[in-house]
């Protein structure tokens, strides 16, 4: 009787060790994947920082003014007329603001009256214009 119980316990311990090893192995693989993803994220953040710095360098007003002066004959740039600028309230409605027709009335063949969209409060004009000095 004691031998049978000992064999069962040894089998249970061996199975538990195998399961523990398998779980540990999967955890180590996931940890390696996490480290790899963290390295990729850091590389992407560094790339973004580099691109932001490059954009800041390329969009400096002094540099742009120098380029305009150098290539003005080829580009023939003209100042933008103030009548060419529009405010956000002058643009057409967004698709999300377009009234949705009633489907039941459309199937019945009657002309659907569009539901009134609540007027949006006037937003402050955040567009600023300036000149290159």
C-alpha positions in Angstrom: 0.0 0.0 0.0 2.8 2.4 0.9 4.6 1.7 -2.4 1.5 2.6 -4.4 1.0 5.9 -2.6 4.7 6.7 -3.0 4.5 6.1 -6.7 1.4 8.2 -7.1 3.0 11.1 -5.1 6.2 10.9 -7.2 4.0 11.0 -10.4 2.1 14.0 -9.1 5.4 15.8 -8.1 6.8 15.1 -11.6 3.7 16.4 -13.3 3.8 19.5 -11.1 7.4 20.1 -11.9 6.7 19.7 -15.6 3.8 22.2 -15.4 5.9 24.6 -13.4 8.8 24.4 -15.9 6.4 25.0 -18.8 4.8 28.0 -17.1 8.3 29.4 -16.3 9.4 28.9 -19.9 6.4 30.7 -21.3 6.9 33.6 -18.8 10.5 34.0 -19.9 9.4 34.1 -23.5 6.8 36.7 -22.8 9.4 38.7 -20.8 11.8 38.6 -23.8 8.9 39.8 -26.0 8.2 42.7 -23.6 11.8 43.7 -23.6 11.9 43.6 -27.4 8.7 45.7 -27.7 10.0 48.2 -25.1 13.2 48.6 -27.3 11.0 49.1 -30.4 8.9 51.7 -28.6 12.1 53.5 -27.4 13.4 53.5 -31.0 10.2 54.9 -32.3 10.1 57.6 -29.6 13.7 58.6 -30.5 12.8 58.7 -34.2 9.8 60.9 -33.4 12.0 63.2 -31.4 14.5 63.4 -34.2 11.8 64.1 -36.8 10.4 66.9 -34.5 13.9 68.4 -34.3 14.3 68.2 -38.0 10.9 69.8 -38.6 11.8 72.6 -36.2 15.0 73.2 -38.1 13.4 73.1 -41.5 10.5 75.4 -40.6 12.6 78.2 -39.1 11.2 81.5 -40.4 14.7 82.8 -41.3 15.5 79.8 -43.4 12.1 79.9 -45.2 12.6 83.6 -45.9 16.0 83.0 -47.3 14.6 80.2 -49.5 11.8 82.4 -50.7 14.3 85.2 -51.6 16.6 82.7 -53.4 13.8 81.0 -55.5 11.4 83.9 -55.9 12.1 84.1 -59.6 11.3 80.5 -60.2 8.4 80.2 -57.7 6.8 83.6 -58.4 5.1 83.5 -55.0 2.5 86.1 -54.2 1.1 87.2 -50.8 -2.2 85.6 -49.9 -5.1 87.9 -50.2 -7.1 88.4 -47.1 -10.2 87.5 -49.0 -8.8 84.0 -49.6 -9.0 83.1 -46.0 -12.2 81.7 -44.5 -13.4 81.1 -40.9 -14.4 77.7 -39.7 -18.1 78.7 -39.5 -18.0 79.4 -43.3 -17.0 75.8 -44.2 -19.7 73.2 -45.1 -21.2 70.9 -42.4 -19.3 67.8 -41.3 -20.8 64.4 -42.2 -21.5 63.9 -38.5 -23.7 67.0 -38.5 -25.8 66.2 -41.6 -29.3 65.2 -40.6 -30.2 61.6 -41.1 -33.5 60.9 -43.0 -36.1 58.7 -41.4 -35.8 55.2 -42.9 -39.5 54.3 -42.4 -40.7 57.4 -44.3 -38.2 56.7 -47.1 -39.5 53.2 -47.6 -43.1 54.5 -47.6 -42.2 56.9 -50.4 -43.0 60.0 -48.6 -40.5 62.8 -48.6 -38.7 62.9 -45.3 -38.2 66.1 -43.5 -34.7 66.4 -42.2 -34.4 66.6 -38.5 -33.1 69.9 -37.3 -29.6 69.8 -36.0 -29.0 71.8 -32.9 -27.0 74.8 -33.7 -23.4 74.6 -32.6 -22.2 77.4 -30.4 -19.9 79.8 -32.2 -16.3 78.7 -31.5 -13.6 81.2 -30.9 -11.5 81.8 -34.0 -8.2 80.1 -33.2 -6.6 80.7 -36.5 -3.8 83.2 -36.3 -1.9 84.8 -39.1 1.4 86.4 -39.0 4.3 87.5 -41.1 7.9 86.3 -41.4 10.3 88.8 -40.0 
